[in-house]
Amino acid sequence: MALPDATGQPRSQGRIDRLFIITVMGEQAAELRARLTREGFQATEINSAGGLLQEAQVSYLVGFHTPRQPQLLAILREVCKRQRRYLPAHLEGSASLFHAAIIEAEVGGAVVFALDVERFEQL
């Protein structure tokens, strides 16, 4: 029998028929990892860097049974909030132009790729 998660529902250790590839900002990763663990989701973590800000990013591979998808999406919406940052634009030219070259960027949130899993084996 599976142990219950934080909501009292049994944790699904067996059937995996869906895979999410989730990419988040590095600063959101620790909280997301804690929530995934607390709610009974198992995840593989992959660290990377890139994007507009060239900051740390973390990707998670999360396999689960399809009926748990709404729960996982709710966790992502709660933990991975979008936010605005003001950043210096990297322009070539006069240094006096640099002070006026600030751009507003929306950062955070999560990028989610959803894949059907035809076969899952844990060896």
Sine and cosine of phi, psi and omega as CSV:
sin_phi,cos_phi,sin_psi,cos_psi,sin_omega,cos_omega
0.00,0.00,0.68,-0.73,-0.04,-1.00
-0.98,0.21,0.55,-0.84,0.07,-1.00
-0.95,0.31,0.52,-0.86,0.01,-1.00
-0.97,0.26,0.45,-0.90,0.12,-0.99
-1.00,0.02,-0.18,-0.98,-0.06,-1.00
-0.90,0.44,-0.38,0.92,0.00,-1.00
-1.00,-0.04,-0.02,1.00,-0.02,-1.00
1.00,0.00,-0.07,1.00,0.02,-1.00
-0.99,0.16,0.54,-0.84,0.03,-1.00
-0.91,0.41,0.65,-0.76,0.06,-1.00
-0.97,0.25,0.70,-0.71,-0.02,-1.00
-1.00,0.00,0.99,-0.15,0.03,-1.00
-1.00,-0.02,-0.30,0.95,-0.14,-0.99
-1.00,-0.02,-0.98,0.18,-0.18,-0.98
-0.97,0.23,0.83,-0.55,0.08,-1.00
-0.84,-0.54,0.91,-0.42,0.00,-1.00
-0.77,-0.64,0.15,0.99,-0.01,-1.00
-0.58,-0.81,0.61,-0.79,0.05,-1.00
-0.76,-0.65,0.81,-0.59,0.14,-0.99
-0.97,-0.24,0.72,-0.69,0.22,-0.98
-0.96,-0.27,0.92,-0.40,-0.14,-0.99
-0.89,-0.45,0.82,-0.57,0.05,-1.00
-0.91,-0.42,0.79,-0.62,-0.02,-1.00
-0.72,-0.69,0.27,-0.96,0.10,-1.00
-0.91,0.42,0.55,-0.84,-0.01,-1.00
-0.82,0.57,-0.59,0.81,-0.04,-1.00
-0.95,0.31,-0.27,0.96,0.04,-1.00
-0.99,-0.11,-0.17,0.99,-0.16,-0.99
-0.92,0.39,-0.68,0.74,-0.07,-1.00
-0.89,0.46,-0.70,0.72,0.01,-1.00
-0.91,0.41,-0.65,0.76,0.02,-1.00
-0.90,0.44,-0.71,0.71,0.00,-1.00
-0.85,0.52,-0.68,0.73,0.01,-1.00
-0.89,0.46,-0.69,0.73,0.00,-1.00
-0.92,0.39,-0.68,0.74,0.02,-1.00
-0.86,0.51,-0.70,0.71,0.00,-1.00
-0.90,0.43,-0.73,0.69,-0.02,-1.00
-0.87,0.49,-0.57,0.82,-0.03,-1.00
-1.00,0.01,0.07,1.00,0.10,-0.99
1.00,0.05,0.25,0.97,0.08,-1.00
-1.00,-0.01,0.72,-0.70,0.09,-1.00
-0.99,-0.13,0.68,-0.74,-0.08,-1.00
-0.66,-0.75,0.54,-0.84,0.17,-0.99
-0.97,-0.25,0.77,-0.64,-0.09,-1.00
-0.97,-0.22,0.72,-0.70,0.03,-1.00
-0.79,-0.62,0.86,-0.50,0.01,-1.00
-1.00,0.01,0.58,-0.81,0.03,-1.00
-0.41,-0.91,0.01,-1.00,0.08,-1.00
-0.60,-0.80,0.47,-0.88,0.03,-1.00
0.39,-0.92,-0.28,-0.96,-0.02,-1.00
0.99,0.15,-0.10,-0.99,-0.03,-1.00
-0.85,0.53,-0.64,0.77,-0.10,-0.99
-1.00,0.00,-0.15,0.99,-0.07,-1.00
0.79,0.61,0.66,0.75,0.01,-1.00
-0.97,-0.23,0.23,-0.97,0.03,-1.00
-0.88,0.48,0.66,-0.75,0.09,-1.00
-0.76,-0.65,0.40,-0.92,0.06,-1.00
-0.76,-0.64,0.72,-0.69,0.11,-0.99
-0.93,-0.36,0.65,-0.76,0.05,-1.00
-0.89,-0.46,0.69,-0.73,0.18,-0.98
-0.98,-0.20,0.90,-0.44,-0.06,-1.00
-0.83,-0.56,0.92,-0.40,0.08,-1.00
-0.99,-0.13,0.64,-0.77,-0.06,-1.00
-0.33,-0.94,0.15,-0.99,0.08,-1.00
-1.00,0.04,0.73,-0.68,-0.14,-0.99
-0.72,0.69,-0.63,0.78,0.01,-1.00
-0.87,0.50,-0.28,0.96,0.02,-1.00
-1.00,0.04,-0.04,1.00,-0.04,-1.00
-0.84,0.55,-0.72,0.69,0.02,-1.00
-0.86,0.52,-0.60,0.80,0.03,-1.00
-0.90,0.43,-0.69,0.72,0.00,-1.00
-0.91,0.43,-0.69,0.72,0.03,-1.00
-0.89,0.45,-0.59,0.80,0.04,-1.00
-0.90,0.43,-0.65,0.76,0.05,-1.00
-0.88,0.48,-0.72,0.70,-0.01,-1.00
-0.88,0.48,-0.69,0.73,0.00,-1.00
-0.90,0.43,-0.58,0.81,-0.03,-1.00
-0.97,0.26,-0.67,0.74,-0.11,-0.99
-1.00,0.05,-0.62,0.79,-0.16,-0.99
-0.98,-0.20,0.94,0.33,-0.01,-1.00
-0.98,0.22,0.58,-0.82,0.10,-1.00
-0.99,0.15,0.52,-0.86,0.01,-1.00
-0.57,-0.82,0.34,-0.94,0.00,-1.00
-0.97,-0.22,0.65,-0.76,0.08,-1.00
-0.76,-0.65,0.50,-0.87,0.08,-1.00
-0.95,-0.30,0.82,-0.57,-0.15,-0.99
-0.80,-0.60,0.55,-0.84,0.11,-0.99
-0.95,0.32,0.72,-0.70,0.06,-1.00
-0.99,0.16,0.64,-0.77,0.01,-1.00
-1.00,-0.02,1.00,-0.08,-0.02,-1.00
-0.92,-0.38,0.55,-0.83,0.10,-0.99
-1.00,0.00,0.58,-0.81,0.04,-1.00
0.71,-0.70,-0.44,-0.90,-0.08,-1.00
-0.91,0.42,0.63,-0.78,0.04,-1.00
-0.91,0.42,-0.45,0.89,-0.01,-1.00
-0.93,0.37,-0.40,0.91,0.05,-1.00
-0.97,0.24,-0.37,0.93,-0.09,-1.00
-0.87,0.49,-0.62,0.78,-0.06,-1.00
-0.90,0.44,-0.53,0.85,-0.02,-1.00
-1.00,0.04,-0.16,0.99,-0.10,-0.99
-1.00,-0.08,0.98,0.22,0.07,-1.00
-0.89,-0.46,0.72,-0.70,0.03,-1.00
-0.90,-0.44,0.47,-0.88,0.08,-1.00
-0.99,-0.14,0.77,-0.64,-0.01,-1.00
-0.78,-0.63,0.63,-0.78,0.10,-1.00
-1.00,-0.07,0.82,-0.57,-0.06,-1.00
-0.81,-0.59,0.16,-0.99,0.03,-1.00
1.00,0.02,-0.35,-0.94,-0.08,-1.00
0.97,0.24,-0.25,-0.97,0.00,-1.00
-0.63,-0.78,0.59,-0.81,0.15,-0.99
-0.97,-0.25,0.82,-0.58,-0.09,-1.00
-0.83,-0.56,0.81,-0.59,0.15,-0.99
-0.95,-0.33,0.79,-0.62,-0.02,-1.00
-0.94,-0.33,0.78,-0.62,-0.03,-1.00
-0.79,-0.62,0.63,-0.78,0.15,-0.99
-0.98,0.22,0.61,-0.79,0.01,-1.00
-0.96,-0.30,0.91,-0.42,0.01,-1.00
-0.97,0.23,-0.60,0.80,-0.04,-1.00
-0.53,-0.85,0.68,-0.73,0.05,-1.00
-0.72,-0.69,0.77,-0.64,0.08,-1.00
-0.71,-0.70,0.68,-0.73,0.10,-1.00
-0.91,-0.41,0.92,-0.39,-0.09,-1.00
-0.98,-0.19,0.00,0.00,0.00,0.00
